[in-house]
Structures are given as C-alpha cells and as structure tokens.
Amino acid sequence: MLAVIQTDTAQSGFDTHSVDNQPPEYVIRDLWAADPALREAVAEEGGGRFEAQLADYGRIAGGELYRLSWDAHRDRPRLRTHDRFGHRIDRVEFHPAYHRIMEAAIGHGVAGLSWAPQTWGGGADGAHVARAALSYLHHQVEPGTSCPLTMTHAAVPALRREPALREWAEKAAAPYYDPGDAPIAGKAGVTIGMGMTEKQGGSDVRSNASTAMPVSGGDTYRLVGHKWFFSAPMCDGFLVLAQAPGGLTCLLMPRQLLDGARNSFRVMRLKDKLGDWSNASSEVELTGAHAYRVGAEGRGVAVIIEMVMLTRLDCMLGSAAEMRMALTQAVHHCRHRRAFGRTLFEQPLMRNVLADLVLESEAATRFALRVAGAVDRAPHDAHEAGFARVATAIGKYWICKRAPAFVNEAQECLGGAGYVEESMLPRLYRQAPLNSIWEGSGNIQCLDVLRALQREPAATGALRAELSSAMGRDSAFDAWVASITNDLTVLLAQDFDAVQAASRSLVERLALALQAAVLLRSGTPLADAFCRSRLGGARGCVYGTLSATIDTGMVLARMGCE
C-alpha cells in the first residue's frame, strides 16, 4: 500500500516563498506638493499665479496618469496601412490610456497655457513658466506623450503669424483633445506634429530634398519627397520643411483635407525605437500632399528657429523631470530596503550617492525654470531675450547629457530590481538618451552656443550679466566665473572653425556656472554644496563621490526624506 503524500508545504518545511525586506509599492503621490525646488522656482520666475492649476495637475499626474502610463507605454502604437477591404488608411492605433493621458494634458494646459492663459484663469505674465512646470510634471510619468504636446505648443507662434492659418493656431492652443480622423473644421482642438528630418541630412535641414511646388491661385503647395523621421503621425497637421522655388520653406500639411479626404502621404513604417514606446515616430512618403506655406519662401529655417527654442526648452524640462522621477524611485526603495542591519538610506555611502543625485536634480530643475522665465519675459526684455537665446542651447546640451548617467545611478540603487520592467527605471533609462538627440544633438547645441556668442552681442552680454549677478556669494563660483570670462575673451576673438573643438568644454563650464548662479540667487540651502562639489573640486567624476565636508543630511532633507 502506497503512503499518503503530505502536500501542506507550510507544515512540511518546504515553504520557500515568504516575502520580507521588500519595499512597498511606490506610493502614488502629489508631484507638485512633494517638490519644493519646483514650487520655489515657479514662484521665483513669476508663475505663482498659476499655483492652483499646478497643484491640481500635480495630483492628477502623480495619481491617475501614473497608473495609466504603464499600459500606454507597454502597449505600443500599431500601424494599420490598410483596412480589411484593401483601402489605404495609414492609421496608427494606441491603447486607450494614451488618449486619456493626452486628454488630461491638453485639458490642463500642457500644450496651450502659454498661448491662452486666460482659458486657465491667468494672465500673460508667468504663463510660459507655468506651462513649463506642467510639462515637467507630465514628463515625469509619461514622457512619450510629451512629444506631440511639445510640438503642438511650439507650433502656435508660427501659425499665428499667418492669417490663413489662424484657425489652426487657435485650435492648437485650445483645451480640447480630439483623436478622431476628421478635418479641422469639425474639431474643437488639434495637435501638431513635425517632419523636418530626411535621411541624407539629419540636422543639416538645408540639404532637404523634398520639394514644394506652388499651386496656382494662392499660398498652397504640393509636396513630394521622403521624411526619415516624421513625429506623431496621427496629429491633425504637420510642419514640414521642403524646397520651394524660392528655397527651403516651412509648410503646414494637414492629415485630412477640408472635404474629408486623406491627404496624399503614406506612412511607410513606425520606427522601432530604443524607448519612447508610447509615442509613434514614423517614416513617410509625400506623394503630392496638399500644404500651406508658413512664412516666406526660402525662410524655412528662420520660421523654425523660434519653435526650436521652445522644443529645446522642453528637452531640458524633460530630462530634469526624468531625473526627478528616477531619484524619487531610488529614495523610496532605499528608505525601505535593509542590508547589513540597517536601511540602505542609512548607509553612509548610499547617502553620498543619493545626496549627489539630489544636488544634480535641483540644479537641473531650477536652471530649466530659469530659462522658461527668460522665454516668458523675452518679448519685452532685451536682456532676457538674449539670455534665452544662448541659455536654451547651453541647458539643452548639459542637462540632457547628464540624464542617462543619472538615471543609471538611480537604477543601480535598486540593484537587480532596477533592471526589471516591473519597476519604472528601465522605462526611464530607455527614455533618458532621447532628449540629447532630439532637436539637435550635443555637437549642434555647442556649435549654436559658439555661434551666438561670436555673432550676437546681446546674447554674450546677457550671459555675462547673468553670471555677474551672482558674484560675491561664493568663492568657488567667483573663481570659476573669472576663469570662464578670461577664456571667453580669447575664444571669441578667434576664427569660428579654430575654436569648434573646444566648444563642448566651454559649454560644460558655462552650464555649471549658470546652474550655480541660479542656486546662489535663489537662496536654496543646496547652493554651497553644489558650488563646492561641482566648481570647487569636492567630488570625483561619478555620482556618490561628494567630499566628507558636505552635509549629506541637509541635502537629503530637500527630498523630504528626514
């Protein structure tokens, strides 16, 4: 007779799956209330009147949108080129979570508050700052949707200058999201994508080969060509660059024509990207597509310059937002995970790492909001206009370059758990390199800074004045600025080609100086630690190498950790 086998593993001593020493699930939180650096920066830069709107969106982003972001990111967009009957439809399908996230963002002003602040109960002053803060809050939880939101936001000024395109401008700034495949006349709000890049040119858009042939009787054109990167192909309209008879020209190409017919372009494929999974990036062929001219023929680059300043600012904000979210995830884990008899957060070396990340994060956030303030004041302040011109490229280069290593360091705080898709860190790590590539890679930014400093006295003067405004507060900062000032004098006197190779080093030093200046003027308790570590040599080359003379407890207190 066979013996009865005992199946109660708990009684037999074989229960191997008791769970302890694991952190609780990341707590959904109010991203605005939990971020003193953001709140202080918004107030300092003139966006305080929008505090109620920002507080509202901070709760929504850190709650509902954080939950929705997992499905929006995991269930990637799919291209359907034809319907089941064989008709060409070129439709990109998204998870419903994507559309709800877009609806919430547009309804709260992430795309339009800068241009229609009265819609959200505010005046013009500080609107760019508040919109920047909204973008920062949004990007922390769902960066993929930031792409169409940024492009829609940046397109409005160019569209407003064309009387025939006023409806497009008004509806791009409106608080309504309509994903339907319909002409603009039937929509309360629209989104705008972009198609600038071609395979033979990349950042060198003047080499674009796509053509724009005028149609008799107006400012309309037919487009023929190929776009290598065509962002957010389900938007309602797209700003594209093509060669018209008068040279490179900017045009608005609708997805749907006024009579409801599809415009003549084909989505060939969606790009299989490293990250940014919730957003669709595509490759298209223009086969006689109808388009409207934006600006004069031959002035395409001039038209997009203002847009580039706005999209580069959003790259800064996005990278700063990724840093912030990665840091909060790391701190949450370290406060609950125990090793060698105490929590990771209590371990001196881990505290050094986290404190270093806090310094980097706050400096990035405050610098990005300082640039947003300059953009806000630029129309009526020559100094701020000059500062915005050069600081946008400086910040875009530096903050976006810092993000990948930052996110990786935060990922490492979680150990192997930070490499598993169930945590948010792999998503952030894949996303982190994008902003340094998008809207001009690092070399493009550095050459742009060099060009502005050599050819635009207003930009150079504004930069010098910005640095001078913080002098006398910190000896390491004063010495750093004196060295840069001397080098600038030498560099600006030389031929452009002769100093190109040194431009990355120059921009890095300028970025650190500008971050330090913002921190020093703000009165944040982190200013001294930032200057000593970044400018005074009180750290090594990687995160977590702060000098023992820096009070890590004081730094960590900025995260609400102690």
Secondary structure, DSSP 8 states (H G I E B T S, - for coil): --------HHHHT-------S---------TTTT-HHHHHHHHHTT-GGGHHHHHHHHHHIIIIIHHHHHHHHHS--EEEEE-TTS-EEEEEE--HHHHHHHHHHHHTTTTTTTT-GGGGT--STTHHHHHHHHHHHHHHH-STTHHHHHHHHHHHHHHHT-GGGHHHHHHHSSS-----S--GGG-S---EEEEEE-TTTTT-GGG---EEEEETTTTEEEEEEEEEEEE-TTSSEEEEEEEETTEEEEEEEESB-TTS-B-SEEEEEE---SS-TTS-EEEEEEEEEEEEEESSTT-HHHHHHHHHHHHHHHHHHHHHHHHHHHHHHHHHHHHH-EETTEEGGGSHHHHHHHHHHHHHHHHHHHHHHHHHHHHHHGGG-HHHHHHHHHHHHHHHHHHHHHHHHHHHHHHHHTGGGGGSTTSSHHHHHHHTTHHHHTTS-HHHHHHHHHHHHHH-HHHHHHHHHHHHTTTTS-HHHHHHHHHHHHHHHHHHTS-HHHHGGGHHHHHHHHHHHHHHHHHHHHT-TTHHHHIIIIIS--S-SSTT---TTS-HHHHHGGGT--
